[in-house]
Structure formats: C-alpha cells, structure tokens
Amino acid sequence: MTRRRLSQDEVELWRKVTDSVHRMHPDRSVADPLPKPKPIKHVQPRLPEFSIGAKATTGPSHDILAPVEVRVARQPVQMDAKAFQRMKRGKLSPEARLDLHGMTLDKAHPALVSFILSAQAQGLRLVLVITGKGKDRDEGGPIPVRRGVLRHQVPQWLSLPPIHQAVLQVAQAHLAHGGGGAYYVYLRKRR
C-alpha cells in the first residue's frame, strides 16, 4: 500500500495544530530517548548435509513412554524382598498359568479378570500370565502400533479394578517361564 501525499490544506492545518500545542510540564527537561534495543539474532542449528543415497542418522525417539519392561521393573517391591528375588531368578514356580496367546483385547480382559479372582479365591500366591511378545508387523497406518498389544495392556489391567486389590506384585517372568512374553503375578492372601 502506498502512502498518500498530504494536500496543501492538510499541511496548513497540521502547522496550526503544532503551533497551538504547549508542553504539559515545561519545567521538566527533555530526556534523551532510550536507545533502540538491538534485535536478538536467533541462530537456528544447521541440519547435517544430506545427499541422495546416503543413510540418514537416527534422530531422537518420539516415544515418550518408557518400555513396558522398564515400567514394570520400576514398580516398588511390595512383597518380601527375598521371595521377590527368588521369583525374579525363576526359583519360585507358578502355581497356575493363563495363556492369552491369540486372544483379542476384548476376550483377554475378561479371561484375565476371572483367572486372577479365581486364583486368589483358591488361595494361590504366584501365577503366571503369558501374553506373548507380539508380532513384528506394521499396519502402515498413520498411528504407530506397539509390538505386543497384550504385553503392554496386561500390566495396566492388573492395576485397575476389580483385580487391583488382589494383586500384590507384578514382575516380568524369568526366561525359564517365558521371559519378556510373560508376567509373574504375586497375589495377596485372601482375608
């Protein structure tokens, strides 16, 4: 947009206005105006050079949730420490086991709930829940899918009602009992 030039009448009107203006505080001295602030230059980091056919460097992972093994291992120990160590080494054998291989989420959840509650009712203390490690596949959709949906979902289900009051400790199983594809569930004594 171009600026319009003032007409002669407008210039005369402006001079009359400026001649009639008086300072509000004539006794105050006119201070020097503050110096203009210098602009801060934001330096953006340079991206590494890339040529066609070169391998891309692996950047940071956008997965902010820790792996399920780490989350389960970080849980505080609620049971006897010696029994916990024996259980982690595979020295305690599970009294019952539930295999969720091949089940969908809507079938696996009720099966897990009934298994845990019935095991506690029978007075069992250590049970094994086998989830499997999951298939290594990518559906190609816009949302990435974690490998092993049941493996990620079972620890969460065990911390929710109605079975959370029955569960004392959840830990990843020893290799002898399934390793990363199974969980030890240590149950509370029934009162």
Contacts in CASP RR format, 6 or more apart in sequence:
PFRMAT RR
TARGET T0000
AUTHOR 0000-0000-0000
METHOD contacts of the structure
MODEL  1
MTRRRLSQDEVELWRKVTDSVHRMHPDRSVADPLPKPKPIKHVQPRLPEF
SIGAKATTGPSHDILAPVEVRVARQPVQMDAKAFQRMKRGKLSPEARLDL
HGMTLDKAHPALVSFILSAQAQGLRLVLVITGKGKDRDEGGPIPVRRGVL
RHQVPQWLSLPPIHQAVLQVAQAHLAHGGGGAYYVYLRKRR
6 14 0 8 1.000
48 57 0 8 1.000
50 56 0 8 1.000
65 71 0 8 1.000
66 74 0 8 1.000
68 151 0 8 1.000
68 152 0 8 1.000
68 155 0 8 1.000
69 172 0 8 1.000
69 180 0 8 1.000
71 155 0 8 1.000
72 155 0 8 1.000
72 170 0 8 1.000
72 171 0 8 1.000
72 172 0 8 1.000
72 183 0 8 1.000
73 171 0 8 1.000
73 172 0 8 1.000
75 169 0 8 1.000
75 170 0 8 1.000
75 171 0 8 1.000
77 84 0 8 1.000
77 169 0 8 1.000
78 168 0 8 1.000
78 169 0 8 1.000
79 168 0 8 1.000
79 169 0 8 1.000
79 186 0 8 1.000
83 92 0 8 1.000
83 186 0 8 1.000
84 169 0 8 1.000
84 171 0 8 1.000
84 186 0 8 1.000
86 92 0 8 1.000
87 126 0 8 1.000
87 171 0 8 1.000
87 184 0 8 1.000
87 186 0 8 1.000
88 171 0 8 1.000
88 174 0 8 1.000
88 184 0 8 1.000
89 174 0 8 1.000
90 173 0 8 1.000
90 174 0 8 1.000
90 176 0 8 1.000
90 177 0 8 1.000
92 126 0 8 1.000
92 184 0 8 1.000
93 126 0 8 1.000
94 126 0 8 1.000
94 127 0 8 1.000
94 128 0 8 1.000
94 177 0 8 1.000
94 184 0 8 1.000
95 119 0 8 1.000
95 124 0 8 1.000
95 125 0 8 1.000
95 126 0 8 1.000
95 127 0 8 1.000
96 115 0 8 1.000
96 119 0 8 1.000
96 122 0 8 1.000
96 124 0 8 1.000
96 127 0 8 1.000
96 128 0 8 1.000
97 127 0 8 1.000
97 128 0 8 1.000
97 129 0 8 1.000
97 130 0 8 1.000
98 111 0 8 1.000
98 112 0 8 1.000
98 115 0 8 1.000
98 127 0 8 1.000
98 128 0 8 1.000
98 129 0 8 1.000
98 130 0 8 1.000
99 130 0 8 1.000
100 108 0 8 1.000
100 111 0 8 1.000
100 112 0 8 1.000
100 129 0 8 1.000
100 130 0 8 1.000
100 131 0 8 1.000
100 132 0 8 1.000
100 150 0 8 1.000
100 154 0 8 1.000
101 130 0 8 1.000
101 131 0 8 1.000
101 132 0 8 1.000
103 111 0 8 1.000
103 150 0 8 1.000
105 149 0 8 1.000
105 150 0 8 1.000
105 153 0 8 1.000
108 150 0 8 1.000
108 153 0 8 1.000
108 154 0 8 1.000
109 153 0 8 1.000
109 157 0 8 1.000
112 129 0 8 1.000
112 154 0 8 1.000
112 157 0 8 1.000
112 158 0 8 1.000
112 163 0 8 1.000
113 157 0 8 1.000
113 162 0 8 1.000
113 163 0 8 1.000
115 127 0 8 1.000
115 129 0 8 1.000
116 127 0 8 1.000
116 158 0 8 1.000
116 163 0 8 1.000
116 166 0 8 1.000
116 167 0 8 1.000
116 185 0 8 1.000
116 187 0 8 1.000
117 162 0 8 1.000
117 163 0 8 1.000
117 166 0 8 1.000
119 127 0 8 1.000
119 187 0 8 1.000
120 166 0 8 1.000
120 187 0 8 1.000
120 188 0 8 1.000
120 190 0 8 1.000
121 190 0 8 1.000
123 187 0 8 1.000
123 189 0 8 1.000
123 190 0 8 1.000
124 187 0 8 1.000
125 186 0 8 1.000
125 187 0 8 1.000
125 189 0 8 1.000
126 184 0 8 1.000
126 185 0 8 1.000
126 186 0 8 1.000
126 187 0 8 1.000
127 184 0 8 1.000
127 185 0 8 1.000
127 187 0 8 1.000
128 173 0 8 1.000
128 177 0 8 1.000
128 182 0 8 1.000
128 183 0 8 1.000
128 184 0 8 1.000
128 185 0 8 1.000
129 154 0 8 1.000
129 182 0 8 1.000
129 183 0 8 1.000
129 185 0 8 1.000
130 178 0 8 1.000
130 181 0 8 1.000
130 182 0 8 1.000
131 148 0 8 1.000
131 150 0 8 1.000
131 151 0 8 1.000
131 154 0 8 1.000
131 181 0 8 1.000
131 182 0 8 1.000
131 183 0 8 1.000
132 148 0 8 1.000
132 150 0 8 1.000
132 151 0 8 1.000
132 180 0 8 1.000
132 181 0 8 1.000
132 182 0 8 1.000
133 147 0 8 1.000
133 148 0 8 1.000
133 151 0 8 1.000
133 180 0 8 1.000
133 181 0 8 1.000
134 147 0 8 1.000
134 148 0 8 1.000
134 149 0 8 1.000
134 150 0 8 1.000
134 151 0 8 1.000
134 181 0 8 1.000
135 147 0 8 1.000
135 148 0 8 1.000
136 147 0 8 1.000
138 144 0 8 1.000
138 145 0 8 1.000
139 145 0 8 1.000
146 152 0 8 1.000
151 180 0 8 1.000
151 181 0 8 1.000
154 183 0 8 1.000
155 170 0 8 1.000
155 183 0 8 1.000
157 163 0 8 1.000
158 164 0 8 1.000
158 167 0 8 1.000
158 170 0 8 1.000
158 183 0 8 1.000
158 185 0 8 1.000
159 167 0 8 1.000
159 170 0 8 1.000
165 188 0 8 1.000
166 187 0 8 1.000
166 188 0 8 1.000
167 185 0 8 1.000
167 186 0 8 1.000
167 187 0 8 1.000
167 188 0 8 1.000
168 186 0 8 1.000
168 187 0 8 1.000
168 188 0 8 1.000
169 184 0 8 1.000
169 185 0 8 1.000
169 186 0 8 1.000
170 183 0 8 1.000
170 184 0 8 1.000
170 185 0 8 1.000
170 186 0 8 1.000
171 183 0 8 1.000
171 184 0 8 1.000
171 186 0 8 1.000
172 179 0 8 1.000
172 180 0 8 1.000
172 181 0 8 1.000
172 182 0 8 1.000
172 183 0 8 1.000
172 184 0 8 1.000
173 179 0 8 1.000
173 180 0 8 1.000
173 181 0 8 1.000
173 182 0 8 1.000
173 183 0 8 1.000
173 184 0 8 1.000
177 184 0 8 1.000
END
